[in-house]
Amino acid sequence: MRTLPPPDGQDWPCTTPEEAGFDPAALAAATDFALARETPWPRDLRAHMESGFFDAPPDNEVLGPVDPRGGPNGLILRGGAVVARWGDTRQRDYTFSVAKSYLSLCAGLAFDDGLIADIDEPVGRSVRDGGFDTAQNAPITWRHLLNGTSEWEGTLFGKADRIDRNRALATEGRGKKGERALQAPGTYWEYNDVRVNRLALAVLRRVGRPLPEYFAERIMRPIGASSSWTWRGYRTSMVEVNGRMVESVSGGTHWGGGVSIHAEDQARVGLLMAQRGAWNGKRLISERWLELSLTPCPLNPSYGFLWWLNTGRARMPAAPESSFFAVGAGGNVTWIDPAHDLVCVMRWLDPAAQNEFVGRVLAAIRS
């Protein structure tokens, strides 16, 4: 029987490692391992970004808010109860591309509400803001934007899609990006933040209200999350929606903005996903959307609709193939493991140590 946490401010149900089926010494060793392997990123995130880690000048200009980060922290849930914590799990930090998975949930709400009628329909049929008028962009569907195959071309909020062309996540901060010939939509997979921001704007157009409001009302308040999290865009991303100026949010913190949140709120979102979109007997997001979100992209089987998958155990070899993840740069991961009824949030854990940490957690399970 899975336990659900009460609203923020009340004690989250905890259980002992023994009661949850763990070897307590092995689990403690795993959390000690995580605490000792902090990301190599400096605490001053703005300086790190402005140094050219992601992009060379002038493309490295930070347009949205970003704060210095805190130390490593995280928690492990089994059966919905807290089994282990390390560091300060109430420490609010920007979470980089974990925001993309939250954007996927917003798109899912729009889908459930009938505002996105067909994920294989060209976006420009219902979003008429000039962003899908060119020959390159007109065929782009919602599916293309959601699974990273859109090949959208253009400049949005002062950032051009070409900044992220040829982006290789395995060599982030070390690989050269730049021009390449665009392919037809749906024929090439690329991790491109400008295109994710274009998706966020498209969803905003369909929803007709700020996405943080929509997300709070439909997801975060029903799951009892705190009110301390924020989701921001850029100083350049104000757009008119239904007669008022609204900030279109970013799908990460590549150029600032994105979601600033603590690990406990992230664990609630992970638990909602582990429960296939239901909470306290109420369905918040349809199972159909989750099926779509966790279906491998044919061009990158490790990716769904802005969620990372473990197809062939390629993403995280130590984890079961059924695992899936919300992942952000710098060592931010929410790991959902349905096979073991686990939800684990890792903040600022060195990416090079993540697979070993996952293996240590699973090795600590006795039953």
C-alpha positions as CSV (number, residue, x, y, z in Angstrom):
1,M,0.0,0.0,0.0
2,R,1.6,3.3,-1.1
3,T,1.7,6.2,1.4
4,L,0.9,9.7,0.2
5,P,2.4,12.8,1.9
6,P,0.0,15.3,3.4
7,P,0.1,18.9,2.3
8,D,3.3,20.9,2.7
9,G,3.9,22.0,6.3
10,Q,2.8,18.6,7.8
11,D,5.2,15.8,8.5
12,W,5.9,13.6,5.5
13,P,5.4,9.9,6.4
14,C,8.7,8.2,7.1
15,T,9.7,4.6,7.4
16,T,12.8,2.9,8.6
17,P,15.1,1.3,6.1
18,E,14.3,-2.1,7.6
19,E,10.6,-1.6,7.3
20,A,11.1,-0.5,3.6
21,G,13.1,-3.6,2.8
22,F,16.6,-2.1,2.8
23,D,19.8,-3.1,4.5
24,P,20.2,0.0,6.7
25,A,24.0,0.1,6.6
26,A,24.1,-0.3,2.8
27,L,21.5,2.4,2.3
28,A,23.4,4.8,4.6
29,A,26.6,4.1,2.7
30,A,24.7,5.0,-0.6
31,T,23.5,8.3,0.8
32,D,26.9,9.1,2.2
33,F,28.3,8.3,-1.3
34,A,25.9,10.9,-2.8
35,L,26.7,13.5,-0.2
36,A,30.4,13.1,-0.8
37,R,30.2,13.4,-4.6
38,E,29.1,16.9,-5.3
39,T,28.9,18.2,-8.9
40,P,32.1,19.8,-10.1
41,W,30.0,22.9,-11.0
42,P,30.9,26.0,-8.9
43,R,28.2,27.4,-6.5
44,D,28.1,30.7,-8.5
45,L,25.9,29.5,-11.4
46,R,25.7,32.8,-13.1
47,A,29.4,33.1,-13.3
48,H,29.6,29.5,-14.6
49,M,27.1,30.2,-17.4
50,E,28.7,33.6,-18.3
51,S,32.1,31.9,-18.4
52,G,31.0,30.2,-21.7
53,F,30.4,26.7,-20.3
54,F,27.3,26.3,-22.4
55,D,27.9,28.8,-25.1
56,A,30.6,31.1,-26.4
57,P,30.1,34.9,-26.3
58,P,27.8,36.5,-27.3
59,D,25.4,33.5,-27.1
60,N,26.1,33.0,-23.4
61,E,24.2,36.1,-22.3
62,V,22.0,35.3,-19.3
63,L,18.5,36.6,-19.9
64,G,16.6,35.2,-16.9
65,P,17.1,35.0,-13.1
66,V,19.6,32.6,-11.6
67,D,20.8,32.3,-8.1
68,P,23.9,30.6,-6.5
69,R,23.2,27.0,-5.8
70,G,23.4,25.2,-2.5
71,G,25.0,21.9,-1.6
72,P,24.1,18.3,-2.6
73,N,20.9,16.9,-1.2
74,G,18.2,14.4,-2.0
75,L,15.7,11.9,-0.7
76,I,14.5,8.4,-1.4
77,L,10.9,7.2,-1.2
78,R,9.7,3.7,-1.2
79,G,6.0,3.1,-1.2
80,G,5.6,6.9,-1.0
81,A,7.3,7.1,2.4
82,V,10.6,8.7,3.0
83,V,13.3,6.1,3.7
84,A,16.4,8.3,3.5
85,R,17.5,11.9,3.1
86,W,20.8,13.7,2.7
87,G,21.7,17.4,2.8
88,D,19.0,20.1,3.0
89,T,16.0,18.8,1.1
90,R,14.1,22.1,1.6
91,Q,16.9,24.0,-0.2
92,R,15.3,25.8,-3.3
93,D,17.6,25.8,-6.4
94,Y,17.2,26.1,-10.1
95,T,16.8,22.7,-11.5
96,F,17.8,23.2,-15.2
97,S,16.2,20.8,-17.6
98,V,14.0,19.0,-15.1
99,A,11.7,21.9,-16.1
100,K,11.3,20.2,-19.4
101,S,9.5,17.3,-17.8
102,Y,7.2,19.7,-16.0
103,L,6.5,21.4,-19.4
104,S,5.5,18.0,-20.7
105,L,2.9,17.8,-17.9
106,C,1.6,21.2,-18.9
107,A,1.3,20.0,-22.5
108,G,-0.5,16.9,-21.2
109,L,-3.0,19.0,-19.3
110,A,-3.7,21.0,-22.4
111,F,-4.1,17.7,-24.3
112,D,-6.5,16.4,-21.6
113,D,-8.4,19.7,-21.8
114,G,-8.8,19.4,-25.6
115,L,-6.7,22.4,-26.2
116,I,-4.2,20.2,-28.1
117,A,-6.6,18.1,-30.2
118,D,-4.1,15.9,-31.9
119,I,-0.4,15.6,-31.2
120,D,0.3,14.8,-34.8
121,E,-1.5,18.0,-36.0
122,P,0.8,20.9,-37.2
123,V,1.2,23.3,-34.4
124,G,0.6,26.3,-36.7
125,R,-3.0,25.3,-37.2
126,S,-3.9,26.4,-33.7
127,V,-1.0,28.6,-32.8
128,R,-1.1,31.6,-35.1
129,D,1.7,33.9,-33.9
130,G,4.0,33.7,-36.9
131,G,6.3,31.1,-35.4
132,F,5.1,28.3,-37.8
133,D,4.6,30.2,-41.0
134,T,7.8,29.3,-42.9
135,A,8.3,26.3,-45.2
136,Q,10.6,24.8,-42.6
137,N,8.3,25.3,-39.6
138,A,4.9,24.8,-41.1
139,P,5.0,20.9,-40.9
140,I,6.1,20.8,-37.3
141,T,3.6,18.9,-35.1
142,W,3.2,18.9,-31.3
143,R,4.8,15.4,-31.3
144,H,7.9,16.8,-33.0
145,L,8.3,19.6,-30.4
146,L,7.7,17.2,-27.5
147,N,10.2,14.5,-28.6
148,G,13.0,16.7,-29.8
149,T,12.6,16.2,-33.5
150,S,11.0,19.5,-34.6
151,E,14.0,21.1,-36.4
152,W,12.2,24.4,-35.7
153,E,14.2,27.3,-37.2
154,G,14.2,30.8,-35.9
155,T,15.0,33.3,-33.1
156,L,12.9,33.4,-30.0
157,F,13.3,35.9,-27.1
158,G,16.8,36.9,-28.5
159,K,18.2,33.3,-28.8
160,A,18.5,31.6,-32.2
161,D,18.0,27.9,-32.6
162,R,21.4,27.7,-34.3
163,I,23.1,28.3,-30.9
164,D,22.2,24.7,-29.9
165,R,22.7,23.0,-33.3
166,N,25.1,20.0,-33.0
167,R,24.6,20.0,-29.3
168,A,26.0,16.9,-27.7
169,L,25.0,16.3,-24.1
170,A,27.9,13.9,-23.4
171,T,30.3,16.7,-24.1
172,E,28.3,19.6,-22.6
173,G,30.7,22.5,-22.0
174,R,33.4,20.9,-24.1
175,G,31.9,20.2,-27.5
176,K,31.7,22.7,-30.3
177,K,28.2,23.7,-31.4
178,G,27.1,25.7,-34.4
179,E,25.8,25.6,-37.9
180,R,24.5,22.5,-39.6
181,A,22.0,21.9,-42.3
182,L,18.5,21.6,-41.0
183,Q,16.6,18.4,-41.8
184,A,12.9,17.9,-42.3
185,P,10.8,18.0,-39.2
186,G,10.5,14.6,-37.6
187,T,13.7,13.2,-39.2
188,Y,16.4,14.4,-36.8
189,W,16.7,14.4,-33.0
190,E,18.5,17.2,-31.2
191,Y,18.5,18.6,-27.7
192,N,17.8,22.3,-28.4
193,D,16.6,24.7,-25.7
194,V,15.3,27.3,-28.1
195,R,12.9,24.8,-29.5
196,V,11.7,23.7,-26.1
197,N,11.1,27.4,-25.3
198,R,9.1,27.6,-28.6
199,L,7.0,24.7,-27.3
200,A,6.4,26.5,-24.0
201,L,5.2,29.5,-25.8
202,A,2.9,27.4,-28.0
203,V,1.4,25.7,-25.0
204,L,0.9,29.1,-23.4
205,R,-1.0,30.3,-26.5
206,R,-3.3,27.3,-26.3
207,V,-3.8,27.5,-22.5
208,G,-4.3,31.3,-22.5
209,R,-2.8,31.8,-19.0
210,P,0.6,31.7,-17.4
211,L,1.9,28.2,-17.3
212,P,3.1,28.5,-13.6
213,E,-0.5,29.3,-12.7
214,Y,-1.8,26.4,-14.7
215,F,0.8,24.0,-13.3
216,A,0.1,25.2,-9.7
217,E,-3.6,24.8,-10.0
218,R,-3.7,21.5,-11.7
219,I,-0.6,19.7,-10.4
220,M,1.3,21.3,-7.5
221,R,-1.6,22.3,-5.2
222,P,-3.4,19.0,-5.6
223,I,-0.3,17.1,-4.7
224,G,0.3,19.3,-1.6
225,A,3.5,21.0,-2.8
226,S,4.8,24.1,-1.2
227,S,4.3,27.6,-2.5
228,S,8.0,28.4,-2.6
229,W,8.8,27.1,-6.1
230,T,8.9,29.4,-9.0
231,W,9.0,29.0,-12.8
232,R,10.4,31.9,-14.8
233,G,11.3,33.0,-18.3
234,Y,13.5,35.8,-19.5
235,R,13.4,39.6,-19.4
236,T,12.8,39.3,-23.1
237,S,10.0,36.7,-23.0
238,M,6.9,38.9,-22.2
239,V,4.1,38.2,-24.7
240,E,0.5,39.3,-25.0
241,V,-2.1,36.7,-24.1
242,N,-5.8,37.5,-24.0
243,G,-5.1,41.2,-23.6
244,R,-2.5,41.0,-20.8
245,M,1.3,40.7,-20.8
246,V,2.5,37.3,-19.6
247,E,6.0,35.9,-19.1
248,S,6.5,32.8,-21.3
249,V,8.6,30.4,-19.2
250,S,11.8,28.7,-20.2
251,G,12.2,24.9,-20.3
252,G,15.4,25.1,-18.3
253,T,18.1,27.4,-16.9
254,H,20.4,27.4,-20.0
255,W,20.1,31.2,-20.2
256,G,18.6,31.7,-16.7
257,G,15.0,31.2,-15.6
258,G,13.3,27.9,-15.4
259,V,12.1,26.1,-12.3
260,S,13.5,26.9,-8.8
261,I,12.3,24.2,-6.4
262,H,13.3,22.0,-3.5
263,A,13.8,18.3,-3.5
264,E,10.7,17.5,-1.5
265,D,8.4,19.2,-4.0
266,Q,10.2,17.4,-6.8
267,A,9.6,14.1,-5.0
268,R,5.9,14.8,-5.0
269,V,5.9,15.2,-8.8
270,G,7.9,12.0,-9.1
271,L,5.4,10.2,-6.9
272,L,2.6,11.5,-9.1
273,M,4.3,10.0,-12.1
274,A,4.9,6.7,-10.2
275,Q,1.1,6.6,-9.6
276,R,0.4,7.0,-13.3
277,G,-1.1,10.5,-12.8
278,A,-3.5,9.8,-9.9
279,W,-3.4,11.3,-6.4
280,N,-5.7,10.5,-3.5
281,G,-8.1,8.8,-5.8
282,K,-8.3,11.8,-8.2
283,R,-6.8,11.7,-11.7
284,L,-4.7,14.8,-12.4
285,I,-3.2,13.8,-15.7
286,S,-4.5,11.1,-18.1
287,E,-2.9,7.7,-18.4
288,R,-3.0,8.2,-22.1
289,W,-0.7,11.2,-21.8
290,L,1.7,9.2,-19.6
291,E,1.7,6.4,-22.2
292,L,2.6,8.9,-24.9
293,S,5.2,10.6,-22.7
294,L,7.0,7.4,-21.9
295,T,7.0,6.0,-25.4
296,P,10.5,6.0,-26.9
297,C,11.2,8.4,-29.7
298,P,12.1,6.3,-32.8
299,L,15.1,8.6,-33.4
300,N,16.3,8.5,-29.8
301,P,14.9,5.5,-27.8
302,S,16.2,7.1,-24.6
303,Y,13.8,10.0,-24.9
304,G,10.0,10.4,-24.7
305,F,8.0,13.6,-24.4
306,L,10.7,15.6,-22.5
307,W,11.3,12.6,-20.1
308,W,14.4,10.5,-20.3
309,L,13.8,6.7,-20.6
310,N,16.0,3.7,-19.8
311,T,15.4,1.8,-23.0
312,G,18.0,-0.9,-23.3
313,R,19.3,0.4,-20.0
314,A,21.3,2.9,-22.0
315,R,20.6,5.9,-19.9
316,M,21.3,4.4,-16.5
317,P,22.7,0.8,-16.8
318,A,22.3,0.1,-13.1
319,A,18.6,0.8,-13.1
320,P,15.8,-1.4,-14.4
321,E,14.7,-0.7,-18.0
322,S,11.3,0.5,-16.8
323,S,12.9,3.4,-15.0
324,F,12.4,6.9,-16.3
325,F,13.9,10.3,-15.3
326,A,13.6,14.0,-15.2
327,V,17.1,15.3,-15.7
328,G,18.8,18.7,-15.4
329,A,22.4,19.8,-16.0
330,G,24.7,20.0,-13.1
331,G,23.5,16.8,-11.4
332,N,19.8,17.2,-10.9
333,V,17.7,14.0,-11.4
334,T,14.3,12.6,-10.4
335,W,14.5,8.9,-10.8
336,I,11.2,6.9,-10.9
337,D,11.6,3.1,-10.6
338,P,8.2,1.4,-10.8
339,A,9.8,-2.1,-10.5
340,H,11.0,-1.3,-7.0
341,D,8.4,1.3,-6.1
342,L,11.1,3.9,-5.7
343,V,11.2,7.7,-6.3
344,C,14.6,9.3,-5.7
345,V,15.6,12.9,-6.1
346,M,19.2,13.8,-6.5
347,R,20.4,17.4,-6.4
348,W,23.9,18.4,-7.4
349,L,25.2,14.8,-7.6
350,D,28.2,14.5,-9.9
351,P,26.8,13.0,-13.1
352,A,29.8,10.7,-13.2
353,A,28.6,9.2,-9.9
354,Q,24.9,8.9,-10.6
355,N,24.9,5.4,-12.1
356,E,27.0,4.0,-9.2
357,F,24.7,5.7,-6.7
358,V,21.6,4.1,-8.3
359,G,23.4,0.7,-8.2
360,R,24.2,1.2,-4.6
361,V,20.6,2.0,-3.7
362,L,19.3,-1.0,-5.6
363,A,22.0,-3.3,-4.0
364,A,20.8,-2.2,-0.6
365,I,17.3,-3.7,-1.2
366,R,16.7,-6.9,0.7
367,S,13.1,-7.4,-0.1
